[in-house]
Amino acid sequence: MDTLASIFSHNSSSPSIIIPNGGPTFSYPGLRDHIKPFQSILSENFDLKPQDVVSIVLPNSLEFTISFLAITLLRNVAAPLNPGYTESEFKFYFEDSKCKLVILPTGWLQQNKPAVKAAAHFNIEILEMNWDDPSKSMKTYFQNKSILRKNVENHHSYPLDVALLLHTSGTTGRPKGVPLTHKNITTTMKNIGRTYKLVPNDRTLLVMPLFHVHGLIGGMLSTLLSGGTVVIPPKFSASTFWNDFLEHGCTWYTAVPTIHQILLRHPPPNRGAPKLRFIRSCSSSLAPNILFELEKTFNAPVLEAYAMTEAAHQMTSNPLPPLKHKPGSVGIGQGVQITILDENGKQVEEGEVCVKGVNITPGYMNNPKANESSFTKDGWFRTGDQGKFDEEGYLYLTGRIKELINRGGEKISPLELDSVLLSHPTVSEAVSFAVPDDMYGQEVHAAIVLKQGQSVTEKDLQIFCGNKVAKFKVPKKIYFIDTMPKTATGKIQRRNISEKLFKPDKIKSKL
């Protein structure tokens, strides 16, 4: 079965979802029993047609899990979004996806949160939901134009239906819609299960956000397909991580290097060492010295993987022992073909990493130009990353061809930030770029040229950006320069500007 319904096709007796710190625990039949009434609410009260988009603006929670599975198993498309986005960001995603319904936490309507304002701008219907512990059920509140009370149709998803719509930043500055089908997603779920030999006895503590493929597919859905258990706290907290991990008998977790480093600074409590089968690292480069420290501290293999939204997450991974896992490498292809091509599509020793597989998106949403540049004529997807193989076929990434900033796994378009900075009345020219950072892998910096006779402080510009984009995109440092270095053809080279302005011995990374 190549749909997300396959999660419920095994006979696992393990709990499916545990909400720690007094929250509910659901068996697999119990989870299914709570999905069905929520599907009835969607079908009876909202005029949703198959493949209509429903945006989910919820934190990591039981509510997210139930709404995501309910939507996708009704043949609708789930579009998870970061609850921390600004109103203007929500407006873009709602409009670009042609969203028909927004699901929010209870209370957001009354508080008139940015997502509410954005939905009201397009007259999009809103559904609030929360788990009601005394009644052991999901409570919902909605504003809609008319109560339809139509007969519930018994929709069944199909493998080639789009189940998930995410956006990934592009070098054009405009985020690109990435539709992922049930078959794309279930292929990755199976690949991850095989890579790490996931079984019903495995339990993972989810630390990555569910609005990302890393948390959603790499952490939650792959575990559910294996019949294992997902422990879902509302957010990552170093102070509670190990207590939750030990209390619920977790065996593994997956995270970005930033979180691994934080956990090294917050070791497990004295009441017992965690019995980790493995640690997975993905979404950003893991420094070999951090890998060695993790393995020494937690007595478990650390397996670095390589993933992209367009591949429904995982493409390569280092394998479990007794096979080799190599520091500095992202491992070997896992259920996908990998090759290295030059700009003309010829195989080379070092060049652009390209992949083929059933997990790869059928193409960007309404973006033929991006599809033409990202897919070769014979079906290879160009990742934008530069890499090479060693003599044993392990892949090493050697740089980024595209200019995205990768801050702790969050991909940020520099052109988006340029546009925001240029919208400030004092700014004449602006360029944002990545700089190395010990905590996040890369951090966001920017350089600006002010208009003649104008003045502004770095703090004022950061506040200005923070009102227009999510907090993680705001430049950590802004350089004020007199002239912007350009090539002979007038192009700004971000890497050159970064090398000229960023002096690591003067600007210490945040540890």
Protein Blocks (a to p, Z undefined) as FASTA:
>chain_A
ZZfklmmmpccfbdfbdceehiacddfklmmmmmmmmmmmmmmmpccdehiacddddddd
fklmmmmmmmmmnopacddddfkbcfklmmmmmmmnopabdcddehjlmnopaklmmmmm
nopacddddddfklopacdddddfbdfkpacddddddfklcfbdcddddfkopacddddd
fklmmmmmmmmmmmnopafkbccddfbdfkbfklmmmmmmmmmmnopacdddfbdcfklm
mmmmmmnopabdcddfklmmmmmmmccdfkbccddfbdcdehiacdfklmmmmmmmnopa
cddddddfklnppabdcdddfbdcdehiabjaehiacddddfkopacfbdcdddddfklc
fbdehilklmmmmpcfkopacehiacdddfkopacdfbdfblcdceehiacdfklmmmmm
mmpmkbmbdcddddddfklopacdddddddehiacdfklmmmmmmmmmcfklpcfbdcdd
fbdcddfkopacfklmmmmmmcfklmccdZZ
